[in-house]
Amino acid sequence: MSLLLAVHAHPDDESLWTGALLATWAREGEVELVTCTRGERGEVIGTELAHLEGDGPALAAHREGELARALEALGVREHTFLDALGGTRLEDSGMAWVADGVAGPAPDVPPTAFVRAGLDDVASWLAAHLARRRPAVVVTYGPDGGYGHPDHVRAHEATMRAVALLESAGYEVPLVLWSVPPERAGTGRKDGGTRVEVGLAPVAEAVAEAMRAHATQVKDVVVGEATIDFSLSNDVPLRLGPVEVYEVAAGDPERVAWPTGVRAVP
Protein backbone atom coordinates (compact mmCIF):
# COMPACT_ATOMS: atom_id res chain seq x y z
CA MET A 1 0.00 0.00 0.00
CA SER A 2 1.18 3.54 -0.74
CA LEU A 3 2.64 6.06 1.69
CA LEU A 4 0.64 8.28 4.05
CA LEU A 5 2.55 11.29 5.40
CA ALA A 6 1.30 13.33 8.36
CA VAL A 7 2.48 16.83 9.28
CA HIS A 8 2.05 17.86 12.91
CA ALA A 9 3.14 20.79 15.05
CA HIS A 10 4.36 19.09 18.24
CA PRO A 11 5.03 15.68 19.74
CA ASP A 12 1.67 14.25 20.98
CA ASP A 13 -0.38 15.85 18.19
CA GLU A 14 0.10 12.78 15.99
CA SER A 15 -1.57 10.60 18.63
CA LEU A 16 -4.29 13.01 19.73
CA TRP A 17 -5.34 14.21 16.28
CA THR A 18 -4.59 11.34 13.90
CA GLY A 19 -3.77 8.31 16.05
CA ALA A 20 -6.44 6.01 14.63
CA LEU A 21 -5.58 6.85 11.02
CA LEU A 22 -1.84 6.38 11.53
CA ALA A 23 -2.24 3.10 13.42
CA THR A 24 -4.79 1.77 10.93
CA TRP A 25 -2.73 2.71 7.87
CA ALA A 26 0.46 1.31 9.42
CA ARG A 27 -1.16 -2.15 9.65
CA GLU A 28 -1.24 -2.44 5.86
CA GLY A 29 0.98 0.32 4.49
CA GLU A 30 3.75 2.81 5.11
CA VAL A 31 3.37 5.85 7.35
CA GLU A 32 5.72 8.78 7.86
CA LEU A 33 5.42 11.63 10.35
CA VAL A 34 6.95 15.08 10.00
CA THR A 35 6.94 17.00 13.30
CA CYS A 36 7.49 20.75 13.06
CA THR A 37 8.76 21.47 16.60
CA ARG A 38 9.78 19.56 19.71
CA GLY A 39 7.21 21.18 22.02
CA GLU A 40 9.76 23.16 24.01
CA ARG A 41 7.14 25.47 25.53
CA GLY A 42 4.57 22.89 26.51
CA GLU A 43 3.15 22.55 29.99
CA VAL A 44 4.23 19.51 32.00
CA ILE A 45 1.85 17.23 33.90
CA GLY A 46 2.76 15.92 37.35
CA THR A 47 5.42 16.69 39.91
CA GLU A 48 7.93 14.06 38.83
CA LEU A 49 8.71 15.83 35.56
CA ALA A 50 7.74 19.37 36.63
CA HIS A 51 11.38 20.46 36.53
CA LEU A 52 11.26 20.20 32.73
CA GLU A 53 8.65 22.96 32.33
CA GLY A 54 10.35 26.18 31.28
CA ASP A 55 13.59 24.40 30.40
CA GLY A 56 13.19 24.30 26.64
CA PRO A 57 16.18 22.13 25.71
CA ALA A 58 15.51 19.58 28.46
CA LEU A 59 11.80 19.36 27.68
CA ALA A 60 12.53 19.06 23.95
CA ALA A 61 14.90 16.14 24.55
CA HIS A 62 12.41 14.42 26.84
CA ARG A 63 9.54 14.86 24.40
CA GLU A 64 11.63 13.41 21.58
CA GLY A 65 11.80 10.22 23.67
CA GLU A 66 8.06 10.31 24.32
CA LEU A 67 7.43 10.70 20.61
CA ALA A 68 9.65 7.74 19.71
CA ARG A 69 7.70 5.51 22.12
CA ALA A 70 4.35 6.78 20.79
CA LEU A 71 5.33 6.07 17.19
CA GLU A 72 6.42 2.57 18.15
CA ALA A 73 2.98 1.99 19.66
CA LEU A 74 1.25 3.27 16.53
CA GLY A 75 3.47 1.26 14.21
CA VAL A 76 4.93 4.33 12.50
CA ARG A 77 8.48 3.58 11.40
CA GLU A 78 9.45 6.77 9.56
CA HIS A 79 9.84 10.13 11.28
CA THR A 80 11.67 13.39 10.79
CA PHE A 81 11.59 16.83 12.32
CA LEU A 82 10.85 19.57 9.81
CA ASP A 83 14.04 21.46 10.63
CA ALA A 84 16.09 18.37 9.78
CA LEU A 85 14.92 18.92 6.20
CA GLY A 86 16.16 22.51 6.13
CA GLY A 87 18.90 22.85 8.69
CA THR A 88 17.49 25.77 10.71
CA ARG A 89 16.22 24.90 14.20
CA LEU A 90 12.48 25.45 14.64
CA GLU A 91 11.08 25.79 18.15
CA ASP A 92 7.66 25.76 19.76
CA SER A 93 6.05 29.20 19.32
CA GLY A 94 3.95 28.98 22.47
CA MET A 95 0.34 30.12 22.75
CA ALA A 96 -2.14 31.98 24.93
CA TRP A 97 -5.84 31.32 25.47
CA VAL A 98 -7.84 34.12 23.84
CA ALA A 99 -11.33 32.62 24.34
CA ASP A 100 -12.89 29.43 25.68
CA GLY A 101 -11.14 26.63 23.78
CA VAL A 102 -9.47 29.05 21.35
CA ALA A 103 -5.73 29.72 21.34
CA GLY A 104 -3.78 32.63 19.91
CA PRO A 105 -0.20 33.90 19.82
CA ALA A 106 1.90 33.95 22.97
CA PRO A 107 2.98 37.38 24.26
CA ASP A 108 6.65 36.36 24.05
CA VAL A 109 7.34 34.54 20.79
CA PRO A 110 11.01 33.48 20.64
CA PRO A 111 13.11 34.43 17.59
CA THR A 112 13.62 30.76 16.70
CA ALA A 113 9.87 30.03 16.80
CA PHE A 114 8.24 28.08 14.00
CA VAL A 115 5.88 30.98 13.28
CA ARG A 116 8.82 33.35 12.77
CA ALA A 117 10.44 31.17 10.11
CA GLY A 118 9.75 32.23 6.55
CA LEU A 119 6.72 30.39 5.22
CA ASP A 120 8.27 30.01 1.77
CA ASP A 121 11.42 28.55 3.35
CA VAL A 122 9.75 25.88 5.47
CA ALA A 123 7.27 25.07 2.70
CA SER A 124 10.13 24.54 0.25
CA TRP A 125 11.83 22.12 2.68
CA LEU A 126 8.62 20.15 2.99
CA ALA A 127 7.88 20.30 -0.74
CA ALA A 128 11.30 18.85 -1.56
CA HIS A 129 10.67 16.04 0.91
CA LEU A 130 7.25 15.32 -0.55
CA ALA A 131 8.77 15.24 -4.03
CA ARG A 132 11.27 12.62 -2.85
CA ARG A 133 8.79 10.51 -0.90
CA ARG A 134 5.75 10.87 -3.20
CA PRO A 135 3.03 10.11 -0.63
CA ALA A 136 -0.44 9.20 -1.85
CA VAL A 137 -2.00 10.99 1.13
CA VAL A 138 -0.86 13.99 3.19
CA VAL A 139 -2.59 14.71 6.50
CA THR A 140 -2.50 17.89 8.57
CA TYR A 141 -4.83 20.36 10.35
CA GLY A 142 -7.49 22.58 8.83
CA PRO A 143 -6.97 26.35 8.38
CA ASP A 144 -7.59 27.19 12.04
CA GLY A 145 -5.24 24.48 13.26
CA GLY A 146 -8.12 22.83 15.08
CA TYR A 147 -8.25 25.36 17.89
CA GLY A 148 -6.06 28.26 16.86
CA HIS A 149 -2.64 27.28 18.17
CA PRO A 150 -0.17 29.33 16.08
CA ASP A 151 2.05 26.31 15.39
CA HIS A 152 -0.93 24.24 14.21
CA VAL A 153 -1.99 27.05 11.90
CA ARG A 154 1.57 27.37 10.60
CA ALA A 155 1.79 23.62 10.01
CA HIS A 156 -1.38 23.88 7.92
CA GLU A 157 0.00 26.84 5.97
CA ALA A 158 3.35 25.18 5.35
CA THR A 159 1.72 21.95 4.19
CA MET A 160 -0.68 23.64 1.82
CA ARG A 161 2.06 25.85 0.39
CA ALA A 162 4.27 22.79 -0.06
CA VAL A 163 1.51 20.99 -1.97
CA ALA A 164 1.03 24.07 -4.17
CA LEU A 165 4.76 24.11 -4.89
CA LEU A 166 4.58 20.46 -5.89
CA GLU A 167 1.73 21.17 -8.28
CA SER A 168 3.51 24.14 -9.85
CA ALA A 169 6.57 21.94 -10.40
CA GLY A 170 4.46 19.44 -12.34
CA TYR A 171 4.13 16.73 -9.70
CA GLU A 172 0.89 14.87 -9.11
CA VAL A 173 -0.90 16.39 -6.13
CA PRO A 174 -1.43 13.93 -3.26
CA LEU A 175 -4.76 13.60 -1.55
CA VAL A 176 -4.73 16.16 1.27
CA LEU A 177 -6.77 15.49 4.41
CA TRP A 178 -7.56 17.97 7.17
CA SER A 179 -8.17 16.53 10.62
CA VAL A 180 -11.56 17.47 12.07
CA PRO A 181 -11.57 18.09 15.85
CA PRO A 182 -13.71 15.51 17.71
CA GLU A 183 -16.23 18.13 18.82
CA ARG A 184 -16.89 19.02 15.16
CA ALA A 185 -16.94 15.47 13.80
CA GLY A 186 -20.73 15.36 13.71
CA THR A 187 -21.11 18.55 11.68
CA GLY A 188 -20.70 18.65 7.91
CA ARG A 189 -18.72 21.09 5.80
CA LYS A 190 -20.60 24.18 4.68
CA ASP A 191 -19.70 23.38 1.08
CA GLY A 192 -20.34 19.66 1.42
CA GLY A 193 -17.57 17.51 0.02
CA THR A 194 -16.10 14.11 0.79
CA ARG A 195 -15.03 13.08 4.25
CA VAL A 196 -12.80 10.25 5.34
CA GLU A 197 -13.72 8.26 8.46
CA VAL A 198 -11.56 5.92 10.54
CA GLY A 199 -12.99 3.67 13.24
CA LEU A 200 -11.13 3.90 16.53
CA ALA A 201 -12.16 0.56 18.08
CA PRO A 202 -9.79 -1.77 16.16
CA VAL A 203 -6.72 0.31 17.11
CA ALA A 204 -7.89 1.85 20.40
CA GLU A 205 -5.32 0.01 22.53
CA ALA A 206 -2.47 1.11 20.26
CA VAL A 207 -3.65 4.72 20.26
CA ALA A 208 -4.08 4.68 24.04
CA GLU A 209 -0.54 3.31 24.46
CA ALA A 210 0.76 6.10 22.24
CA MET A 211 -1.12 8.70 24.27
CA ARG A 212 0.28 7.31 27.53
CA ALA A 213 3.78 7.61 26.07
CA HIS A 214 3.27 11.39 26.09
CA ALA A 215 3.17 11.48 29.88
CA THR A 216 4.20 15.14 30.11
CA GLN A 217 1.10 16.11 28.11
CA VAL A 218 -1.64 13.49 28.52
CA LYS A 219 -3.12 11.73 31.56
CA ASP A 220 -6.03 9.62 32.75
CA VAL A 221 -6.18 7.59 29.52
CA VAL A 222 -9.06 5.09 29.68
CA VAL A 223 -10.17 2.88 26.78
CA GLY A 224 -13.90 2.28 26.33
CA GLU A 225 -15.75 0.13 23.79
CA ALA A 226 -14.97 2.46 20.89
CA THR A 227 -13.67 5.55 22.67
CA ILE A 228 -10.69 6.83 24.64
CA ASP A 229 -11.24 9.20 27.55
CA PHE A 230 -8.34 11.36 28.74
CA SER A 231 -7.38 14.80 29.94
CA LEU A 232 -4.57 17.29 29.47
CA SER A 233 -2.91 19.64 31.95
CA ASN A 234 -6.12 21.67 32.43
CA ASP A 235 -7.97 18.57 33.75
CA VAL A 236 -10.90 19.04 31.32
CA PRO A 237 -12.35 15.59 30.41
CA LEU A 238 -11.88 14.83 26.71
CA ARG A 239 -12.86 11.93 24.46
CA LEU A 240 -11.66 10.43 21.18
CA GLY A 241 -13.87 8.22 19.01
CA PRO A 242 -15.81 6.35 17.98
CA VAL A 243 -14.46 7.67 14.64
CA GLU A 244 -11.79 10.08 13.48
CA VAL A 245 -13.04 12.37 10.73
CA TYR A 246 -11.09 14.12 7.97
CA GLU A 247 -12.09 16.61 5.31
CA VAL A 248 -10.71 16.18 1.80
CA ALA A 249 -8.92 19.42 0.94
CA ALA A 250 -7.24 18.47 -2.35
CA GLY A 251 -6.85 15.49 -4.64
CA ASP A 252 -9.12 12.64 -5.66
CA PRO A 253 -10.21 10.12 -2.96
CA GLU A 254 -11.14 7.57 -5.63
CA ARG A 255 -7.48 7.23 -6.62
CA VAL A 256 -6.46 6.10 -3.14
CA ALA A 257 -6.39 2.45 -2.06
CA TRP A 258 -7.82 2.75 1.44
CA PRO A 259 -6.74 0.25 4.10
CA THR A 260 -9.28 -1.82 6.00
CA GLY A 261 -11.02 0.43 8.53
CA VAL A 262 -10.73 3.65 6.51
CA ARG A 263 -13.47 4.81 4.16
CA ALA A 264 -14.29 7.86 2.06
CA VAL A 265 -17.83 9.14 2.59
CA PRO A 266 -19.35 11.44 -0.08
N, C-alpha and C positions, 0 to 999 in steps of 0.2 A: 504494500500500500504506500502511497505517496506521502511526502513530508508535510506535517503541520508545524508552523512556527508561530509561537506566541511572543508578544512584546509586552512586558510589564514594567512598572515603575520601580518597585521595591521587592526585596525578598518578602514572602508571604502572600503577595498579590496573586501569584500563579495558583496557589492553593485555594484562596478565598474566592477568587473571581472565576477561575477556569479549571478548577481541580477535576471535576467530573469529565470534562472534555479531554483534558490531557491524559488522564488515567485510562479512559476508554480508548482513545486513539492509540495510546502506547501498547495496548494489548494486541493490536493487529498491524500497526504501522510505526513510522518514525516520528518522533516529536523533538523539537528543539525549542529552548527558551532563551530569549534575549532579555536580560534584566538591565534597566537603565541606571539605577543607582544601588548602593548597598544599604540604604536605610539608616544613614548615620544619625539622623535627627529624630528617629522614632522614640516613642515612649517605651519604657521597659516595665513589664509586669513582674510583681513579686520582689521580695527583699533580697533573695539570694543573688540576683543579677542586677540589683538596683544601681550598683556602682558603675555600670556601663552607660547609664543614661547621662547624656551630656558629654561623654567621652567619645567623640565621633570615630576616631580610628579604631578604638577597642570595640565599640558596638558594631562597626562595619565588619571587622574580622569575625566576631562572634556570629553575626547574621549570615555571613558567607557559609559558616558551618551548618547553621540551621537550614539554609537553603539546600545545601548538598544532601542533607538527610531527607528533606521533603521531596526532592526530585527522585531520590532512590525509592521512596514509598510510592510515588506516582508512576514509576517506571520510565521516567524521562532521562535519557542517556546523554543528550547533547545540551550544553549550556554555555553561554558566553555573556559577559557584561558588555554593554554597549560601548563603553570607553575602550575596551580591548580591541575594538574594531577601528578606532580612530586615534588612540594614543594619548588623548587628553582626559585626565581624570574628571569624572562627573560625580557630583555628590548630591545627596538628598537636599531638596530645596526648602523643606519644612512647610508648615501650613498653619493657619489659624481658623478657628470656627467663626463664620460670619453670620450664620443663621442655624436653626435647628437642622442638623444633618447635612449642612452645606459648608464646605471648606473654601478658603481663599488663601491668598499669599500670606506668608509669614512676615512680620514686621522687620525681620533681620535676615534677608536672603544672602547667603555667603557668595563670594565672587566665583567660587568653583561650582555653584549650584547648576543642576541640569537645566533649569529654566533660563539661566544666563548664557548658556552655550548657544551659538548661532544655530538657528533651526536648519538652515541650508547645510551647515557642516554635519550635524548629527544625522540628518536625513540622508546625506550622501554616503556616510559610513554604512548606514543600514541598507540603503539601496544596493551598494556594492556587495554586501553580504547576501542579500536576497537574490541578486543576479548569479552569485556563485552557487547558492543552495537550491534555488528554483523550487520553493515550496508550492504545493497546490493550494494551501489554505494559510492565511495569515490572520491571527487573532489579536485584538487589542481592545481598548475601551472605546466608548462612544465619545462624541465631541465634548461633553462635560466631564469626562473622566470618571463617570459614575456618581461622583458626589462633589466634584469641584476641586479636588486636590491638584495643585499646580503641576506636580510631576505626572499625574495621571493624564491631565490635559495635554501636557507636552509630549508624553508618550504617544497619545493619539495623533497629535499634529506631526510628529516625526515619522510615524508609520505611514500616515496618509501621504505625506510629501514624498517619502521613499517610494511608495507604490506609483505615484505620479511620475517620478523620475524614471522608474522602470518602463512605464508605458511610453514616455517620450523617447526612450532609447530603443524602442522597438521590441521590448520583451513582452511576452504574454502576461497579462495581469492576473495575479492569483485571486482566488476568492477571498474577500476580506470580510471578517466577522467582527461585529462589535458586541462585547459582553453586555447583557442587560442586567442591572442590579436586581436582586431577588424581589425587592418590594415593587418593582415595575414589571415583573415577569408576566403578570396576568393582564397587562394592558397592551393593546396593539399599537403599531406605528400609525401616526396620523396619515401617512401616505400609503398605508398598507405595506405590501412587500413580503418577501419570503423571510421566514424565521427558521432557525435551526435549534432543535431541542435535544438535550442529552439527559437521559435518566440517571439519577444519582444512585439508586439502590444497588446496582451491580458492582459499583466501585466505592461505595460509601466507606468501607473500612480503610481502603487505601487513602482516600481523601482525608479521613479523620486522622490517620497516622501522619500524613503530611502536615496537617494543621497543628498537631501536637508537637511536631518538630520545631515549629516556630514559637517556642515557649516564651520568648521575650514579648511576643505580640498577641498571642491567642491563648485562651484558657477555657476551662469548663466544657471541653469537647465531649458531647454525648451523641452517640449514633442511635437513631430511631429506625422505624421500618423503612422509610425512604427519605429520611431527613437527617441533618446534623445540626444540633443546637450547640451554641458556643457564645462566648463574649470576648470583648477586647478590653483594653485598659479602663474604659469608662463604665464597665460592668453592665452595659445595656444588653439584655438577652437578644440574640440574633439567631437566624435559622437559614440553612441552605436546604434546597430541595423542595419538592420531589424531582424537579427538573432544573437544569441550567438552560437559559434561553439566550440566543444570539440573533442579532439583526444582520442581514446580508447588506453590506455597504457597497461592495463592488464585486464584479465577476459573475460567473454563471454556476449556480448550485448543481445544475444537471450534469456538469462536466466533472464533478467530484465523486469518487468512489467512497461512500460513507462507510465507516466501520459499523459493526453490530452495536446497536444502542444509541446511534446518532441518526437523526432524520431531519430532512428539510420539509418544512410545512408551509405551503403557499398561503 
